Amino acid sequence: MFSLCFERARERIRFPPGRMAWHDRPMSEADPILTPRQLGFFSEWFVEVVWPSGRKERVDGFSSEAHARGWIAHESAAWIDEVRRPRR
């Protein structure tokens, strides 16, 4: 079996087959792409969310890239589920 490798700043992260995201659950084709971004040179970080439709959202309030990546790894799956939940 092949595994996807992602190189980032001298470290290698291996994803098992079927897992291609920072969170630990299989991605479906409808999952968004999550990317940490910095607002300016010395400013906050945010996570750019790009949905399969091309619509973009921003999740603000991160103090560093590591903080944003931590949110992607540990909390983004719950956020995605909440966003997808139908409103009453």
C-alpha positions as CSV (number, residue, x, y, z in Angstrom):
1,M,0.0,0.0,0.0
2,F,1.1,3.5,-0.7
3,S,0.9,6.3,1.7
4,L,0.8,10.0,1.0
5,C,3.8,11.9,2.1
6,F,3.7,15.6,2.8
7,E,6.9,17.5,3.3
8,R,6.9,20.5,5.5
9,A,9.9,22.4,6.9
10,R,12.3,19.4,7.2
11,E,9.7,17.1,8.7
12,R,7.7,14.4,7.0
13,I,4.2,13.6,7.8
14,R,2.8,10.3,6.5
15,F,-0.9,9.8,6.0
16,P,-2.2,6.3,5.8
17,P,-4.1,5.4,2.7
18,G,-7.5,7.1,2.6
19,R,-6.4,9.8,5.0
20,M,-5.3,13.0,3.3
21,A,-6.0,15.7,5.8
22,W,-4.6,17.1,9.0
23,H,-7.5,15.7,11.0
24,D,-7.7,12.0,11.8
25,R,-10.7,10.9,9.7
26,P,-11.1,9.8,6.1
27,M,-11.8,12.7,3.8
28,S,-14.7,12.7,1.4
29,E,-14.6,14.4,-1.9
30,A,-16.8,17.1,-0.4
31,D,-14.3,18.1,2.4
32,P,-12.8,21.5,2.1
33,I,-9.1,22.3,1.8
34,L,-7.7,23.9,5.0
35,T,-4.6,26.1,4.8
36,P,-3.0,28.3,7.5
37,R,-2.3,31.8,6.3
38,Q,-0.8,34.9,7.9
39,L,-2.7,38.2,7.7
40,G,0.5,40.3,7.5
41,F,4.2,40.2,8.3
42,F,3.8,40.5,12.1
43,S,0.1,39.8,12.5
44,E,-2.3,37.1,13.3
45,W,-2.8,33.8,11.4
46,F,-6.1,32.5,10.0
47,V,-7.2,29.2,8.4
48,E,-8.4,29.6,4.8
49,V,-11.2,27.1,4.1
50,V,-11.9,26.4,0.4
51,W,-15.0,24.3,-0.2
52,P,-15.3,22.1,-3.3
53,S,-17.7,24.6,-4.8
54,G,-14.8,27.2,-4.7
55,R,-16.4,29.2,-1.9
56,K,-13.9,30.5,0.6
57,E,-14.2,31.2,4.3
58,R,-11.8,32.3,6.9
59,V,-11.4,31.1,10.5
60,D,-9.6,33.9,12.4
61,G,-7.9,34.2,15.8
62,F,-4.7,32.2,15.7
63,S,-1.5,33.6,17.2
64,S,0.9,31.4,15.2
65,E,1.1,29.0,12.3
66,A,1.5,26.1,14.9
67,H,-1.7,27.3,16.6
68,A,-3.6,27.3,13.2
69,R,-2.2,23.9,12.3
70,G,-3.2,22.6,15.7
71,W,-6.7,23.7,15.2
72,I,-6.7,22.0,11.8
73,A,-5.4,18.8,13.3
74,H,-7.7,18.7,16.4
75,E,-10.7,20.9,15.9
76,S,-11.5,21.4,12.2
77,A,-13.4,18.1,11.8
78,A,-16.0,19.3,14.5
79,W,-16.1,22.7,12.9
80,I,-16.8,21.2,9.4
81,D,-19.5,19.0,10.8
82,E,-21.1,22.0,12.6
83,V,-21.0,24.1,9.4
84,R,-22.6,21.3,7.4
85,R,-25.4,20.6,10.0
86,P,-28.7,21.8,8.7
87,R,-30.2,24.9,10.5
88,R,-33.6,24.6,12.0
